[in-house]
Amino acid sequence: MALARKGRDHVQAPQILSTFHKGDEVFLARGSYEGTLGIFLNLRGDPKWADILERNAQVRSHPVEWLEHAKPGATS
């Protein structure tokens, strides 16, 4: 027996809107590495996490909620 879909042909996954784009200069505003500067690379499979290219040439993952856009001329 088939179940009625009540007008839904498919279910869409929610779109994650990020204020960060590849190449954006960011810094960690919170967390254990607070103040770390880097370049935003991408969101991870879990969109609450992002890969950041840090100034020491390491790529690390950090929670997106800890990130803020770096202000021009900021150094650390």
DSSP file (Angstrom, degrees, kcal/mol; ACC not computed):
  #  RESIDUE AA STRUCTURE BP1 BP2  ACC     N-H-->O    O-->H-N    N-H-->O    O-->H-N    TCO  KAPPA ALPHA  PHI   PSI    X-CA   Y-CA   Z-CA
    1    1 A M              0   0    0      0, 0.0     2,-0.3     0, 0.0     0, 0.0   0.000 360.0 360.0 360.0 131.6    0.0    0.0    0.0
    2    2 A A        -     0   0    0      1,-0.0     2,-0.3     0, 0.0     0, 0.0  -0.608 360.0-126.6 -86.8 144.7    1.4    3.4   -1.0
    3    3 A L        -     0   0    0     -2,-0.3     2,-0.2     1,-0.0    -1,-0.0  -0.715  24.7-114.1 -90.2 140.8    1.4    6.3    1.4
    4    4 A A        -     0   0    0     -2,-0.3    -1,-0.0     1,-0.1     0, 0.0  -0.510  17.7-153.6 -71.5 140.8   -0.2    9.6    0.4
    5    5 A R    >   -     0   0    0     -2,-0.2     3,-1.0     4,-0.0    -1,-0.1   0.505  23.1-134.4 -95.9  -6.1    2.3   12.4    0.1
    6    6 A K  T 3  S-     0   0    0      1,-0.2     3,-0.1     3,-0.0    -2,-0.0   0.904  74.3 -42.8  52.5  48.4    0.0   15.3    0.8
    7    7 A G  T 3  S+     0   0    0      1,-0.2     2,-0.6     2,-0.0    -1,-0.2   0.514 108.7 121.0  83.6   4.8    1.3   17.5   -2.1
    8    8 A R    <   +     0   0    0     -3,-1.0    -1,-0.2     1,-0.2     3,-0.1  -0.905  32.0 176.2-107.4 118.8    5.0   16.9   -1.5
    9    9 A D  S    S-     0   0    0     -2,-0.6     2,-0.3     1,-0.3    -1,-0.2   0.764  72.2  -5.9 -86.1 -28.1    6.9   15.4   -4.4
   10   10 A H        -     0   0    0     -5,-0.1     2,-0.5     2,-0.0    -1,-0.3  -0.984  65.6-117.2-159.9 163.6   10.2   15.5   -2.7
   11   11 A V        -     0   0    0     -2,-0.3     2,-0.4    -3,-0.1    -3,-0.0  -0.941  26.6-150.6-111.5 127.2   12.0   16.8    0.4
   12   12 A Q        -     0   0    0     -2,-0.5     3,-0.1     3,-0.0    -2,-0.0  -0.774  16.3-122.9 -97.7 139.9   14.7   19.4    0.0
   13   13 A A        -     0   0    0     -2,-0.4     2,-0.1     1,-0.1    -1,-0.0  -0.560  41.5 -98.8 -72.8 143.2   17.5   19.8    2.4
   14   14 A P        -     0   0    0      0, 0.0     2,-0.3     0, 0.0    -1,-0.1  -0.382  37.2-119.6 -64.4 141.2   17.7   23.2    3.9
   15   15 A Q        -     0   0    0     -2,-0.1     2,-0.6    -3,-0.1    -3,-0.0  -0.643  19.0-138.4 -82.3 137.4   20.2   25.5    2.3
   16   16 A I        -     0   0    0     -2,-0.3     2,-0.6     2,-0.0    -1,-0.0  -0.863  13.8-156.0 -97.7 119.6   22.9   26.9    4.5
   17   17 A L        -     0   0    0     -2,-0.6     2,-0.4     2,-0.0    -2,-0.0  -0.851  10.9-167.7 -97.5 125.3   23.7   30.5    3.8
   18   18 A S        -     0   0    0     -2,-0.6    25,-0.0     2,-0.1    -2,-0.0  -0.901  24.5-152.7-113.5 141.0   27.2   31.6    4.8
   19   19 A T  S    S+     0   0    0     -2,-0.4     2,-0.4     2,-0.0    -1,-0.1   0.479  79.7  83.6 -84.6  -2.1   28.4   35.1    5.1
   20   20 A F        -     0   0    0      4,-0.0     2,-0.3    49,-0.0    -2,-0.1  -0.816  59.7-170.3-105.7 143.1   31.8   33.8    4.3
   21   21 A H    >   -     0   0    0     -2,-0.4     3,-2.6    21,-0.1    19,-0.2  -0.936  41.0 -78.9-128.8 152.0   33.2   33.1    0.9
   22   22 A K  T 3  S+     0   0    0     -2,-0.3    19,-0.2     1,-0.3     3,-0.1  -0.223 119.4  23.6 -50.5 128.7   36.4   31.4   -0.3
   23   23 A G  T 3  S+     0   0    0     17,-3.0    -1,-0.3     1,-0.3    18,-0.1   0.255  86.0 139.9  96.9 -11.8   39.3   33.8    0.1
   24   24 A D    <   -     0   0    0     -3,-2.6    16,-3.0    16,-0.3     2,-0.5  -0.400  55.7-122.2 -64.5 138.7   37.7   36.0    2.8
   25   25 A E  E     +A   39   0A   0     14,-0.2    45,-2.7    45,-0.2     2,-0.3  -0.732  43.9 170.7 -81.5 128.1   40.1   37.1    5.5
   26   26 A V  E     -AB  38  69A   0     12,-2.8    12,-2.3    -2,-0.5     2,-0.3  -0.838  21.9-156.3-131.9 166.7   38.7   35.9    8.8
   27   27 A F  E     -AB  37  68A   0     41,-2.3    41,-1.9    -2,-0.3     2,-0.8  -0.982  30.5-107.2-141.5 157.2   39.7   35.7   12.5
   28   28 A L  E     - B   0  67A   0      8,-2.0     7,-3.8    -2,-0.3    39,-0.2  -0.749  30.6-178.4 -85.4 110.7   38.7   33.5   15.4
   29   29 A A        +     0   0    0     37,-3.0     2,-0.3    -2,-0.8    -1,-0.2   0.623  68.9  18.9 -84.2 -14.9   36.6   35.8   17.6
   30   30 A R  S    S+     0   0    0     36,-0.8     3,-0.3    -3,-0.1     5,-0.1  -0.885  89.4  55.7-144.2 172.5   36.1   33.0   20.2
   31   31 A G  S >  S-     0   0    0     -2,-0.3     3,-1.4     1,-0.2    31,-0.0  -0.257  96.2 -49.8  94.2-178.4   37.5   29.7   21.2
   32   32 A S  T 3  S+     0   0    0      1,-0.3    -1,-0.2    -2,-0.1    -4,-0.0   0.689 135.8  46.8 -70.3 -19.2   40.9   28.3   22.3
   33   33 A Y  T >  S+     0   0    0     -3,-0.3     3,-2.1     3,-0.1    -5,-0.3  -0.047  81.9 167.1-110.0  30.7   42.6   29.9   19.3
   34   34 A E  T <   +     0   0    0     -3,-1.4    -5,-0.2     1,-0.3     3,-0.1  -0.145  63.7  26.6 -49.4 133.8   41.0   33.3   19.7
   35   35 A G  T 3  S+     0   0    0     -7,-3.8    -1,-0.3     1,-0.3     2,-0.2   0.268  82.5 143.9  95.5 -10.5   42.6   36.0   17.6
   36   36 A T    <   -     0   0    0     -3,-2.1    -8,-2.0    -8,-0.2    -1,-0.3  -0.446  38.7-147.7 -65.6 129.1   44.0   33.6   15.0
   37   37 A L  E     +A   27   0A   0    -10,-0.2    18,-1.3    -2,-0.2     2,-0.3  -0.692  32.0 135.9 -95.1 151.1   43.9   35.1   11.5
   38   38 A G  E     -AC  26  54A   0    -12,-2.3   -12,-2.8    -2,-0.3     2,-0.5  -0.972  50.1 -87.3-171.4-174.4   43.4   33.1    8.3
   39   39 A I  E     -AC  25  53A   0     14,-2.2    14,-2.9    -2,-0.3     2,-0.3  -0.956  39.3-121.6-115.2 128.0   41.7   32.7    5.0
   40   40 A F  E     + C   0  52A   0    -16,-3.0   -17,-3.0    -2,-0.5   -16,-0.3  -0.520  33.9 172.3 -68.1 128.5   38.3   31.1    4.7
   41   41 A L  E     -     0   0A   0     10,-2.6     2,-0.3     1,-0.4    -1,-0.2   0.836  51.0 -48.9-102.7 -53.3   38.4   28.1    2.4
   42   42 A N  E     - C   0  51A   0      9,-1.1     9,-2.9   -21,-0.1    -1,-0.4  -0.982  51.1 -88.1-173.6 164.8   35.1   26.3    2.6
   43   43 A L  E     - C   0  50A   0     -2,-0.3     7,-0.3     7,-0.2     2,-0.1  -0.597  45.9-126.0 -80.7 152.2   32.4   24.8    4.8
   44   44 A R        -     0   0    0      5,-2.8    -1,-0.1     2,-0.6     5,-0.1  -0.201  37.5 -84.9 -85.8-177.4   32.8   21.2    5.9
   45   45 A G  S    S+     0   0    0      1,-0.2    -1,-0.1     2,-0.1    -2,-0.0   0.867 130.0  57.5 -57.3 -37.0   30.4   18.4    5.4
   46   46 A D  S >  S-     0   0    0      1,-0.1     3,-2.4     2,-0.0    -2,-0.6  -0.882  89.1-148.7 -91.4 108.9   28.8   19.6    8.7
   47   47 A P  T 3  S+     0   0    0      0, 0.0    -1,-0.1     0, 0.0    -2,-0.1   0.491  90.3  73.1 -65.4  -0.7   28.0   23.2    7.7
   48   48 A K  T 3  S+     0   0    0     16,-0.1    16,-2.8    15,-0.1    17,-0.5   0.499  95.6  63.3 -84.8  -3.4   28.6   24.4   11.2
   49   49 A W  E <   - D   0  63A   0     -3,-2.4    -5,-2.8    14,-0.3     2,-0.3  -0.908  66.1-167.9-122.5 148.8   32.3   23.9   10.6
   50   50 A A  E     -CD  43  62A   0     12,-2.6    12,-2.3    -2,-0.3     2,-0.4  -0.967  22.1-123.4-135.5 150.5   34.7   25.6    8.2
   51   51 A D  E     -CD  42  61A   0     -9,-2.9   -10,-2.6    -2,-0.3    -9,-1.1  -0.808  30.3-169.7 -91.0 133.4   38.3   25.0    6.9
   52   52 A I  E     -CD  40  60A   0      8,-2.9     8,-2.3    -2,-0.4     2,-0.9  -0.985  22.0-138.9-125.8 132.6   40.6   28.0    7.5
   53   53 A L  E     -CD  39  59A   0    -14,-2.9   -14,-2.2    -2,-0.4     6,-0.2  -0.826  32.6-151.7 -87.7 108.1   44.1   28.5    6.0
   54   54 A E  E >   -C   38   0A   0      4,-3.0     3,-2.0    -2,-0.9   -16,-0.2  -0.341  26.1-104.1 -81.8 164.5   45.9   29.9    9.0
   55   55 A R  T 3  S+     0   0    0    -18,-1.3    -1,-0.1     1,-0.3   -17,-0.1   0.708 119.5  63.6 -61.3 -21.7   48.9   32.3    8.8
   56   56 A N  T 3  S-     0   0    0      2,-0.2    -1,-0.3     1,-0.0     3,-0.1   0.243 120.5-107.9 -87.5  14.5   51.2   29.4    9.7
   57   57 A A  S <  S+     0   0    0     -3,-2.0     2,-0.4     1,-0.3    -2,-0.2   0.569  79.5 128.9  72.0  13.3   50.2   27.6    6.5
   58   58 A Q        -     0   0    0     -4,-0.1    -4,-3.0     2,-0.0     2,-0.6  -0.796  54.0-139.3 -97.7 141.9   48.1   25.0    8.3
   59   59 A V  E     +D   53   0A   0     -2,-0.4     2,-0.3    -6,-0.2    -6,-0.2  -0.887  32.0 170.8 -97.8 124.3   44.5   24.2    7.3
   60   60 A R  E     -D   52   0A   0     -8,-2.3    -8,-2.9    -2,-0.6     2,-0.4  -0.936  30.5-122.6-132.8 155.6   42.4   23.7   10.4
   61   61 A S  E     +D   51   0A   0     -2,-0.3   -10,-0.2   -10,-0.2   -18,-0.0  -0.814  32.4 171.7 -99.6 137.9   38.7   23.3   11.0
   62   62 A H  E     -D   50   0A   0    -12,-2.3   -12,-2.6    -2,-0.4     2,-0.1  -0.974  41.8 -90.1-140.2 152.5   36.8   25.7   13.4
   63   63 A P  E >   -D   49   0A   0      0, 0.0     3,-1.7     0, 0.0     4,-0.4  -0.435  31.8-134.4 -62.5 134.9   33.2   26.3   14.2
   64   64 A V  G >  S+     0   0    0    -16,-2.8     3,-1.8     1,-0.3   -15,-0.1   0.844 103.3  66.0 -59.0 -34.8   31.7   28.9   11.9
   65   65 A E  G 3  S+     0   0    0    -17,-0.5    -1,-0.3     1,-0.3   -16,-0.1   0.671  97.2  56.0 -65.7 -14.3   30.1   30.6   14.9
   66   66 A W  G <  S+     0   0    0     -3,-1.7   -37,-3.0   -37,-0.1   -36,-0.8   0.597  92.9  93.7 -87.6 -12.9   33.6   31.5   16.1
   67   67 A L  E <   +B   28   0A   0     -3,-1.8     2,-0.3    -4,-0.4   -39,-0.2  -0.518  45.8 174.0 -88.0 147.5   34.5   33.3   12.9
   68   68 A E  E     -B   27   0A   0    -41,-1.9   -41,-2.3    -2,-0.2     2,-0.2  -0.970  41.5 -93.7-139.7 156.9   34.3   36.9   12.0
   69   69 A H  E     -B   26   0A   0     -2,-0.3   -43,-0.3   -43,-0.2     2,-0.2  -0.508  44.4-120.3 -68.6 135.9   35.5   38.9    9.0
   70   70 A A        -     0   0    0    -45,-2.7   -45,-0.2    -2,-0.2    -1,-0.1  -0.497  23.6-121.4 -75.0 146.0   38.9   40.4    9.6
   71   71 A K    >   -     0   0    0     -2,-0.2     3,-2.1     1,-0.1    -1,-0.1  -0.687  39.1 -90.9 -86.6 142.6   39.2   44.1    9.3
   72   72 A P  T 3  S+     0   0    0      0, 0.0    -1,-0.1     0, 0.0     3,-0.1  -0.234 113.2  21.0 -53.2 134.4   41.6   45.5    6.7
   73   73 A G  T 3  S+     0   0    0      1,-0.3     2,-0.2    -3,-0.1    -2,-0.0   0.446  87.0 144.5  87.9  -0.5   45.0   46.0    8.1
   74   74 A A    <   -     0   0    0     -3,-2.1     2,-0.3     2,-0.0    -1,-0.3  -0.505  24.9-176.6 -73.3 139.4   44.5   43.6   11.0
   75   75 A T              0   0    0     -2,-0.2    -1,-0.0    -3,-0.1     0, 0.0  -0.973 360.0 360.0-135.3 152.3   47.6   41.6   12.0
   76   76 A S              0   0    0     -2,-0.3    -1,-0.1   -39,-0.0    -2,-0.0   0.272 360.0 360.0-156.9 360.0   48.3   38.9   14.6
